[in-house]
Amino acid sequence: MAVHRPNPLQGDSSRSRILKRAKVNSHTPGTHGKTFDRLTVVWVQNNGVPFDTTGFFARLSRGNVLVSSANFDRFGVVRFGNIRTLTNVSYTLRVFSRNGTLFRTRRIPAGVQTFAVIG
């Protein structure tokens, strides 16, 4: 049975938050380094199921300077190919629909590989 992924709602829930910040220690046994080599953003519902984001795109900026722009795939994932991880600066993420309507704005902190936009 296929899982139904609805399109995101226009209203912003503002439920993004940082659950835990952990310091990465490269000398800890069993660590294998980074999982993702480029910044990846996932847009999911409150229950964790990704939205159908066909046609959506995201822009990453620092202050008023556009750093990168990329398209979402249909599974709620966007990958910024020119942003290496772990990020060393914070970014502002803006998510737009295909016709340019702004849906969400989030701040991505420094020191991350992936970021989830919830709701």
NUFIGU-969043 format. One record per residue (C-alpha): residue in one letter; residue number from 1; x negated, y negated, z. Coordinates in Angstrom, 1 decimal, always signed. Each point is the difference from the previous one (the first is absolute). Last residue first. Layout:
<recs>
(rec 'A' NUM (X Y Z))
...
</recs>
This chain:
<recs>
(rec 'G' 119 (-5.2 -21.2 +9.0))
(rec 'I' 118 (-3.5 +1.0 +1.1))
(rec 'V' 117 (-2.9 -1.3 -2.0))
(rec 'A' 116 (-2.8 +2.4 +0.6))
(rec 'F' 115 (-3.7 -0.8 -0.2))
(rec 'T' 114 (-3.0 +2.1 -1.1))
(rec 'Q' 113 (-3.7 -0.2 +0.4))
(rec 'V' 112 (-0.2 -2.6 +2.8))
(rec 'G' 111 (-2.6 -2.1 +1.8))
(rec 'A' 110 (+1.3 -3.5 -0.5))
(rec 'P' 109 (+3.7 -0.6 +0.5))
(rec 'I' 108 (+2.7 +0.2 -2.7))
(rec 'R' 107 (+2.5 -2.9 +0.4))
(rec 'R' 106 (+3.4 +0.7 -1.5))
(rec 'T' 105 (+2.4 -1.7 -2.4))
(rec 'R' 104 (+3.0 +1.9 -1.4))
(rec 'F' 103 (+2.5 -0.2 -2.8))
(rec 'L' 102 (-1.1 -2.9 -2.2))
(rec 'T' 101 (+2.1 +0.0 -3.2))
(rec 'G' 100 (-2.3 +0.1 -3.1))
(rec 'N' 99 (+2.3 +1.8 -2.4))
(rec 'R' 98 (-1.7 +3.3 +0.5))
(rec 'S' 97 (+0.4 -0.3 +3.8))
(rec 'F' 96 (-2.7 -1.6 +2.1))
(rec 'V' 95 (-2.1 +1.0 +3.0))
(rec 'R' 94 (-2.3 -2.6 +1.7))
(rec 'L' 93 (-3.0 +1.2 +2.0))
(rec 'T' 92 (-2.1 -2.5 +1.9))
(rec 'Y' 91 (-3.5 +1.2 +0.7))
(rec 'S' 90 (-2.4 +0.4 +2.9))
(rec 'V' 89 (-3.7 +0.4 -0.4))
(rec 'N' 88 (-2.5 +2.9 +0.3))
(rec 'T' 87 (+2.2 +2.6 -1.7))
(rec 'L' 86 (-1.1 +3.6 +0.7))
(rec 'T' 85 (+0.4 +0.4 -2.9))
(rec 'R' 84 (-0.8 -1.6 -3.4))
(rec 'I' 83 (+2.5 -2.3 -1.7))
(rec 'N' 82 (-0.5 +0.0 -3.9))
(rec 'G' 81 (+2.3 +3.0 -0.7))
(rec 'F' 80 (+3.0 -1.3 +2.0))
(rec 'R' 79 (+2.2 +3.1 +0.3))
(rec 'V' 78 (+3.8 -0.3 +0.2))
(rec 'V' 77 (+2.2 +2.8 +1.4))
(rec 'G' 76 (+3.8 +0.1 +0.3))
(rec 'F' 75 (+0.5 +3.3 -1.9))
(rec 'R' 74 (+1.0 -1.6 -3.4))
(rec 'D' 73 (-3.5 -1.5 -0.3))
(rec 'F' 72 (-0.6 -3.6 +1.2))
(rec 'N' 71 (-1.8 -2.4 -2.3))
(rec 'A' 70 (-3.1 -1.9 +0.9))
(rec 'S' 69 (-1.2 -3.6 +0.7))
(rec 'S' 68 (-3.3 -1.1 +1.6))
(rec 'V' 67 (-1.8 -2.8 +1.7))
(rec 'L' 66 (+2.4 -2.9 -0.5))
(rec 'V' 65 (-1.4 -3.0 +1.8))
(rec 'N' 64 (+2.4 -2.1 +2.2))
(rec 'G' 63 (-1.2 +1.4 +3.3))
(rec 'R' 62 (-1.3 +3.5 -0.8))
(rec 'S' 61 (+2.3 +1.7 -2.5))
(rec 'L' 60 (+1.4 +3.4 -1.0))
(rec 'R' 59 (+2.8 +0.2 -2.5))
(rec 'A' 58 (+2.4 +2.9 -0.3))
(rec 'F' 57 (+2.1 +1.5 -2.8))
(rec 'F' 56 (+3.4 +1.6 -0.4))
(rec 'G' 55 (+1.1 +1.6 -3.2))
(rec 'T' 54 (+0.8 +3.4 +1.5))
(rec 'T' 53 (-0.1 -0.4 +3.7))
(rec 'D' 52 (+2.2 +2.9 +1.0))
(rec 'F' 51 (-0.3 -0.3 +3.8))
(rec 'P' 50 (-2.2 +2.3 +2.0))
(rec 'V' 49 (+1.5 +2.2 +2.7))
(rec 'G' 48 (-1.4 -0.8 +3.4))
(rec 'N' 47 (+3.2 -0.2 +2.0))
(rec 'N' 46 (-0.1 -3.9 +0.1))
(rec 'Q' 45 (-0.4 +0.0 -3.8))
(rec 'V' 44 (-3.4 +0.0 -1.6))
(rec 'W' 43 (-2.3 -2.3 -2.0))
(rec 'V' 42 (-3.5 +1.4 -0.2))
(rec 'V' 41 (-3.1 -2.2 -0.5))
(rec 'T' 40 (-3.5 +1.3 -1.1))
(rec 'L' 39 (-3.3 -1.8 +0.3))
(rec 'R' 38 (-2.7 +1.8 -1.9))
(rec 'D' 37 (-2.4 +2.8 +1.2))
(rec 'F' 36 (+2.6 +2.0 +1.8))
(rec 'T' 35 (-0.7 +2.7 +2.6))
(rec 'K' 34 (-3.0 -1.8 +1.5))
(rec 'G' 33 (-2.8 +1.8 +1.8))
(rec 'H' 32 (-0.2 +3.7 +0.7))
(rec 'T' 31 (+0.3 +0.1 +3.8))
(rec 'G' 30 (-0.6 +3.3 +1.6))
(rec 'P' 29 (-2.6 -1.1 +2.5))
(rec 'T' 28 (+0.2 -3.6 +0.9))
(rec 'H' 27 (-3.1 -1.9 -1.2))
(rec 'S' 26 (+2.0 -2.2 -2.5))
(rec 'N' 25 (+2.0 -1.5 +2.7))
(rec 'V' 24 (+3.2 -1.7 -1.3))
(rec 'K' 23 (+1.6 -2.2 +2.6))
(rec 'A' 22 (+3.7 +0.7 +0.2))
(rec 'R' 21 (+2.8 -2.5 -0.3))
(rec 'K' 20 (+3.4 +1.3 +0.9))
(rec 'L' 19 (+3.6 -0.5 -1.0))
(rec 'I' 18 (-0.5 -3.1 -2.1))
(rec 'R' 17 (+3.4 -1.4 -0.9))
(rec 'S' 16 (+2.4 -0.5 -2.8))
(rec 'R' 15 (+3.7 -0.3 +0.9))
(rec 'S' 14 (+0.6 -3.3 -1.8))
(rec 'S' 13 (+3.4 +1.4 -1.2))
(rec 'D' 12 (+0.0 -2.2 -3.2))
(rec 'G' 11 (+3.3 -0.1 -1.9))
(rec 'Q' 10 (+0.0 +1.0 -3.7))
(rec 'L' 9 (+0.4 +3.7 +0.8))
(rec 'P' 8 (-2.4 +2.5 -1.6))
(rec 'N' 7 (+1.2 +2.3 -2.7))
(rec 'P' 6 (+1.2 +3.4 +1.3))
(rec 'R' 5 (-2.1 +3.1 +0.0))
(rec 'H' 4 (+2.2 +3.1 -0.1))
(rec 'V' 3 (-1.9 +3.2 +0.9))
(rec 'A' 2 (+0.4 +2.7 -2.5))
(rec 'M' 1 (+1.4 +3.4 +1.0))
</recs>
